[in-house]
Amino acid sequence: MGFGSYDESEQQDQNVDTDDSDGVTVHEHDHDGEISTEASASTEELVAGLQDMSSDDD
């Protein structure tokens, strides 16, 4: 094997005691709400600005 020795006996019957009280709560800071944005520029102005930025990379 290319990654070192492999002993299947080490992979069987592994019992691990876990304590979930120290875990990370992924939903601890969930928020319900809405986000709205208003653009002061028109779609044409935004597209022109994007084209200017992409042409600057060349």
C-alpha positions, 0 to 999 in steps of 0.5 A: 500500500502506498500510504503506509501499513493498514491494520483492519483490526484497528478499524473495527469496534471503535467506541468513542464517548462523545459529549454533545454539550461542548459542540457547536450549535449551528442554528444558534444565530439564525435570523428570520427576516427580509433584505431589500436593496435599492440601486441608484443606478439603472441596469444599463449603467451597472452593465456599463460599469461591469464592462469597464471593470472587465476591460481593465483586467486585460 
